[in-house]
Amino acid sequence: MLTSLRPPDAYRPDNIVEMREPVPGVEAPTDEILSRGGAYSVQTRTVPGPTGQQDISLLICLPKHATTPTAAIYHIHGGGMIVGDNRFGLAEMVNLAEPMGMAVVSVEYRLAPETPHPGPVEDCYAGLVWLSDHADELDIDPERIIIGGTSAGAGLAAGVTLLARDRTGPAILAQLLLSPMLDDRNDSPSARQMRGLGIWDSSSNETGWNALLGDGVRGGPDVSPYAAPSRAEDLSGLPSTFIDVGSAETFRDEDVAYASRMWQAGCDVELHVWPGGFHGFDVVAPQAVLSQDAIAARAAWLRRQVR
């Protein structure tokens, strides 16, 4: 059903604008949906972007009945670096946050190819800086900000975490990386194994990376680790991390390798590889037993971080 709407290799350099149109039957969550029956207030704030660049937008969901400063998820949406907005994937993050009374702040970053690297990751970093600096105003605990996202959003989250470490920037308590898009080289065994299969195969992946990095850069020696975190030589000093991925998707092997390298660097990482899971399986089939197990594992990890 899914591949009849969007085949694995659907994303090409010549149809990116077309692919930004909504998928039939997939509606963006409204403020009313995000409010969870009045449990959250929902607001949009325009905040300063990177130095010398345009302002950015944050969609802010704050628990109404919190009595003390809350933990927060700083959410970065997916979409292969080329599609999506700050409502994409947000409902699932609010689902995770609500039982723990957490706030969720979702950043709108500029998309490639119109804005290549470093624009998207710098937009996301600027939003994090603003959130940290204005946490008291939002009744958020600046020491309990967890950065997270799915797919390209998780790759950007990993890049922002590296930036925050290297710039001695805002404190990040932990990072929640769901099927992260980490490696521009796009040549892992799983990338080859899943070509022509699933929702986002190596052909679409190549389109996304080429859009972000520009012609002739992808796979070469000059790719920044803030664009492709798998390129980082030093993964030490990173916060507690949750990584999950399906066994039947393009990103499987690069995600497992990233977790292994983080362990080798002395980091605290929880890794799940969900058997038979395809890219986005938990969103497409949330009632499946596998999806329920994956969501429960994320919630349990998140609860341990903010307890």
VOGU-3710 file (C-alpha; in Angstrom, 3 decimals, decimal comma):
1> mltslrppda> 0,000/0,000/0,000  2,755/2,419/0,972  4,976/1,810/-1,996  2,012/2,341/-4,317  1,916/5,911/-2,954  5,648/6,473/-2,576  7,969/3,827/-4,056  11,366/3,296/-2,387  13,164/5,372/-5,020  10,460/8,049/-5,283
11> yrpdnivemr> 12,728/10,972/-4,417  14,734/12,327/-7,334  16,539/15,627/-7,869  13,873/16,698/-10,386  10,810/16,091/-8,191  11,748/17,389/-4,730  9,268/20,276/-4,842  6,520/17,910/-5,977  7,334/15,486/-3,154  6,748/18,246/-0,606
21> epvpgveapt> 3,042/18,044/-1,338  1,071/16,204/1,382  0,796/12,447/1,076  -2,856/11,547/0,446  -4,533/10,585/3,708  -1,677/11,809/5,911  -2,757/14,959/7,732  -0,458/17,224/9,727  -1,498/17,406/13,401  -3,478/20,536/14,224
31> deilsrggay> -2,994/22,612/17,371  -6,156/20,990/18,715  -4,708/17,499/18,277  -1,404/18,552/19,835  -3,189/20,080/22,817  -4,240/16,587/23,938  -7,678/17,655/25,105  -6,378/20,749/26,861  -3,397/19,123/28,564  -1,000/21,246/26,476
41> svqtrtvpgp> -0,904/24,847/25,364  0,376/25,181/21,804  2,095/28,283/20,505  4,390/29,316/17,682  7,348/31,589/18,371  9,652/33,283/15,889  13,194/33,329/17,279  16,626/34,400/15,998  18,244/32,058/13,507  21,985/31,596/12,968
51> tgqqdislli> 24,050/34,777/13,055  23,307/36,843/9,971  20,547/34,493/8,790  16,761/34,663/8,822  14,676/33,988/11,923  13,314/30,505/12,552  10,017/29,211/13,916  9,505/27,005/16,969  6,262/25,149/17,673  6,048/24,934/21,458
61> clpkhattpt> 3,819/22,473/23,353  3,798/23,163/27,102  2,017/21,043/29,724  -0,633/23,239/31,330  -0,714/21,649/34,747  2,987/21,383/35,569  3,854/22,595/39,067  7,643/22,649/38,639  9,929/23,325/35,655  9,516/20,439/33,242
71> aaiyhihggg> 11,868/18,368/31,156  11,562/18,969/27,403  12,080/17,192/24,116  13,648/19,407/21,471  12,241/17,809/18,326  13,754/17,909/14,824  11,513/16,570/12,073  12,414/13,998/9,462  12,041/14,125/5,700  15,384/13,228/4,171
81> mivgdnrfgl> 16,694/16,797/4,581  14,415/17,838/1,698  10,765/17,630/2,836  8,651/18,081/5,964  7,941/20,771/8,530  7,923/21,125/12,294  4,559/19,363/12,643  5,843/16,241/10,879  6,346/13,490/13,474  5,404/15,837/16,306
91> aemvnlaepm> 2,305/13,947/17,434  4,426/10,859/18,153  6,837/12,939/20,255  3,965/14,435/22,242  2,644/10,890/22,765  5,975/10,013/24,395  6,180/13,218/26,400  2,661/13,487/27,794  2,749/10,632/30,349  5,848/12,221/31,903
101> gmavvsveyr> 4,515/15,771/31,794  7,282/16,893/29,439  7,236/19,878/27,106  7,959/19,441/23,392  9,540/22,135/21,213  9,753/21,477/17,461  12,035/23,497/15,200  11,338/24,605/11,634  14,626/24,441/9,719  15,343/25,436/6,137
111> lapetphpgp> 15,344/22,534/3,689  17,862/21,408/1,093  18,658/21,914/-1,734  17,577/25,555/-1,405  19,519/25,659/1,868  22,481/23,261/1,809  24,702/22,384/4,749  25,399/24,021/7,154  22,048/25,857/7,004  19,739/23,129/8,365
121> vedcyaglvw> 21,944/22,040/11,286  22,748/25,661/12,173  19,018/26,500/12,221  18,441/23,589/14,583  21,351/24,649/16,784  20,064/28,233/16,940  16,677/26,953/18,099  18,327/24,901/20,819  20,318/27,930/21,998  17,136/29,999/22,190
131> lsdhadeldi> 15,311/27,262/24,086  18,122/26,921/26,607  18,382/30,689/27,086  14,593/31,111/27,509  13,866/27,931/29,452  12,860/29,805/32,601  10,345/31,853/30,630  8,728/28,615/29,403  8,960/26,905/32,804  11,346/24,330/31,338
141> dperiiiggt> 14,314/22,932/33,227  17,371/23,829/31,086  19,293/20,895/32,578  16,707/18,394/31,323  16,491/19,055/27,581  16,518/15,923/25,437  17,147/16,349/21,721  15,419/13,922/19,406  14,066/13,173/15,990  13,431/10,539/13,363
151> sagaglaagv> 15,380/9,780/10,181  16,906/13,034/8,851  15,708/14,747/12,028  17,648/12,252/14,112  20,713/12,822/11,940  20,379/16,561/12,504  19,898/15,941/16,231  23,167/14,006/16,303  24,860/16,835/14,404  23,491/19,460/16,810
161> tllardrtgp> 24,726/17,383/19,753  28,229/17,326/18,260  28,031/21,103/17,710  26,904/21,694/21,302  29,808/19,593/22,580  32,407/21,274/20,394  31,137/24,809/21,001  30,552/24,238/24,721  26,980/25,168/23,937  23,659/24,375/25,608
171> ailaqlllsp> 23,453/21,406/27,942  21,833/18,347/26,345  20,733/15,722/28,836  20,280/12,956/26,260  19,598/12,279/22,599  16,758/10,183/21,173  17,758/9,029/17,679  15,077/7,075/15,831  16,298/5,488/12,576  18,880/8,239/12,202
181> mlddrndsps> 20,220/9,298/8,794  23,929/9,539/9,628  26,195/8,548/6,744  26,390/10,294/3,367  28,465/7,475/1,886  25,293/5,402/1,469  27,304/2,227/0,854  26,616/-0,004/3,843  25,494/-3,621/3,397  21,953/-2,671/4,464
191> arqmrglgiw> 21,866/0,208/1,953  22,731/-2,271/-0,794  20,494/-5,035/0,569  17,413/-2,809/0,765  17,814/-1,052/-2,593  14,419/-1,028/-4,299  12,651/-2,096/-1,101  10,797/-0,297/1,675  9,969/3,392/2,003  13,339/5,163/1,600
201> dsssnetgwn> 16,001/3,225/-0,280  19,564/4,116/-1,230  18,421/5,923/-4,375  16,172/8,307/-2,436  18,875/8,525/0,216  21,368/9,650/-2,418  18,931/12,363/-3,501  18,668/13,657/0,056  22,398/13,696/0,702  23,245/15,280/-2,642
211> allgdgvrgg> 20,679/18,005/-1,960  22,199/18,718/1,450  25,867/18,590/0,472  25,885/19,843/-3,112  27,124/18,293/-6,321  30,205/16,129/-6,100  30,604/16,356/-2,310  28,682/13,322/-1,056  30,989/10,403/-0,314  34,108/12,505/-0,713
221> pdvspyaaps> 36,768/13,532/1,813  35,380/16,949/2,722  32,050/16,098/4,376  31,529/17,733/7,753  30,645/15,531/10,747  27,966/18,100/11,609  26,276/17,187/8,313  26,972/13,434/8,474  27,697/12,451/12,095  29,133/9,091/11,028
231> raedlsglps> 32,095/11,114/9,740  32,982/12,319/13,259  36,346/10,959/14,342  35,697/11,626/18,036  32,414/10,521/19,626  33,546/10,931/23,218  31,779/13,217/25,652  28,318/12,777/24,135  25,231/12,453/26,346  23,165/9,367/27,081
241> tfidvgsaet> 21,770/8,132/23,754  18,924/5,944/22,527  19,189/4,586/18,982  16,643/2,350/17,339  16,246/1,147/13,779  14,455/-1,600/11,868  16,371/-4,604/10,585  14,754/-4,156/7,163  15,780/-0,609/6,323  18,548/1,331/4,650
251> frdedvayas> 19,922/2,902/7,829  20,350/-0,315/9,839  24,087/-0,815/9,524  25,170/2,812/9,810  23,091/3,146/12,984  24,529/-0,012/14,539  28,044/1,173/13,640  27,405/4,590/15,231  26,184/2,982/18,446  29,239/0,703/18,522
261> rmwqagcdve> 31,611/3,617/18,028  29,866/5,560/20,792  30,341/2,605/23,161  33,997/2,440/22,172  34,293/6,141/23,014  32,872/5,521/26,491  29,331/6,774/25,900  26,103/5,436/27,415  24,030/4,073/24,518  20,922/1,923/24,312
271> lhvwpggfhg> 20,517/0,288/20,889  17,504/-1,574/19,500  17,298/-3,253/16,103  13,677/-4,239/15,585  13,407/-7,489/13,583  11,522/-7,030/10,348  10,965/-3,352/11,030  10,956/-1,114/7,963  11,609/2,626/7,974  8,833/4,279/9,971
281> fdvvapqavl> 7,103/1,007/10,866  5,941/2,320/14,236  4,178/5,299/12,642  2,682/3,366/9,743  1,471/0,441/11,876  1,342/1,757/15,469  -0,894/-1,064/16,698  1,450/-3,838/15,569  3,046/-5,739/18,452  6,517/-4,817/17,216
291> sqdaiaaraa> 5,566/-1,136/17,094  4,131/-1,267/20,592  7,331/-2,854/21,883  9,447/-0,199/20,182  7,361/2,655/21,576  7,442/1,114/25,058  11,244/0,814/24,940  11,580/4,491/24,018  9,225/5,508/26,822  11,094/3,418/29,392
301> wlrrqvr> 14,440/4,933/28,366  12,987/8,441/28,387  11,541/7,938/31,870  14,956/6,911/33,171  16,530/10,069/31,773  14,106/12,506/33,398  13,254/10,763/36,653
//
